[in-house]
Amino acid sequence: MLNLAQYRAIVRASAYYDLIVTAAFATPWSFALAHTQLSRLNQWLGGTALPEFTPFHLLFACLMGSVVLVWSLLRLLHPQSHHGRYDGSARLLFSTWMLWTLQATGAPLLWLFIVPELAWGVAQWLPYQRDTQQTGAVLMPLAPAGRGT
């Protein structure tokens, strides 16, 4: 079982990962460059070129990138345990949709996103214990304060 400091380090590390991976998704200009590189990488891995994005596709890519950047900054500045649990849940949802897209397209590039998403999702759902010198209590995932379950 992890202690709280170790768990918070995982939350912070996952936030750094997100900053690195999604920064290029935050603006239409940076995404245009990233899209070209991702398309080339997918081809190098044996897939086809990625489809061109229309302004509507670009809108959703940039919305996702912007939200993930803000969420990453929050976790970097405040790596609280409940942020890790929520992030772990989001990563498992993201992985589900990436696996669905992999099944629909066969794009090998998706594996480069699926594996880390699943790993970070699982890592942020690992059990951890509060510093026993402070309270002696074991934290329960998403349990409201003051309630023991």
N, C-alpha and C positions, 0 to 999 in steps of 0.2 A: 504494500500500500504506500502511496506517495504521501509526503507531508505537504502542507499547504504551500510552502515556499517552492517546492518542486513543481506542484501543479500550476502555480502562477507563472513559473518559468515556461511551462508548456504553452499556456495561454499567450504569453508575450511572444514566444518564438513563432507561434502560428500567425500572430499579427504581423510580424516581420515578413514571413513568407507571403502573406497576402499583399503587403505593400509592394514587394518585388514583382509578384506575378500579375497583379491587377492594375498597377499604376498606369500602364499604357492604355488601359480601357477607359480611362477617365475623360478623355477629350476626343473629339472626332479626328483631330490631326494626329495625335499619338496613336490612336487606334488604327488609322489608315496604314501607318508604318508597321504596326504589330500584325495586322491582318496579312500583309504581304509576307512577312517573315513566317507567320504560322502556316500560311498556305504552302510556302516552300518547304517547310519542315514536314508537313503532312505528305507532300509529294516524295520527299527524301525517304520517309518511312514506308513508302509503298502505296500511299493513298492518292487521291485525285486532288486537283487544286480546289481550294475552298470557294464557295460561291461568292460572287460580288455582293456587297451589302448595299441596300437602298438606304435612303435617309431614315426610314422607320426602323430598319435593323440596327443602324448606327445609334439611333436614339436609345434603344433598349440596351445595347452593349455599353454605352456611356453611362446610362442610369445605373446599371449594375456596377460598373467600375467606380463610379462616384460613391455609391452607398458602401461598397466594400472598403474603399479608402477611409471613409469617415469611421466606419465600424472598426477598422484596424487601428486607427489612431486612438479611439476610445480604449481598446484593449491594451495598447501600449502604455497609455498614461494611467489606466486604472485596470490592471489585470486581475479583476475580481473573479472569484470562483464561479459565480452565477453567469458571468460573461462567457466563460469557457464552456459551460453546459449549453447555453444558447448557441454558441458558435459551433459546438460539436453537432447539435441538432441540425443547424443550417447546412453544415458540410455533408451530413448524411442525406439531406434532401437534394443538395446540389449533385451529389454522386449518383443519386437515383436518376435524375434527369440526364446526366452525362451518359450513364449506362443505357438509358432509353435511346439517346441520340446515337451512341455507338452501335446499338442493334439496328437502328434505322439506316445509318450511313456507312458503317464499317470504317470510319475515319480513324486510323491508327494514332493520330495526334491526341485523341481524347484520352488514351491511356496515360499520357504525361500529366494530365490533370486529375484523372480518376484516382490513381494510386495515392498521390499525396492528400487529396481530399478525404479519402477513406481513412488514411493513416491519422491525419489530424483529427478527424471526427471521432475515431476510436480513442485516441490519446486523451481527448478532452472529456471522455466519458469514463476514464479510469477512476477507481475509488481513491479518495484521499482523506487525510485526517487533519483536523486543525492542530495547531501547536498545542500539545497537551499541557505545556507549562502555563498557558493562558487560561484555557477553559476545561480541558480534559474531554471535551465533547467531540464526537465524530459528526462531520457534516453529512447531511443527506442531500442528494441532488434535488435542487429546486424546492426544498421544503421551506415553507414560510417561517420567518423568525418567530421563536417562542413556541413552536409546535414540534414535538418529538415524534417521529414515526419509525 
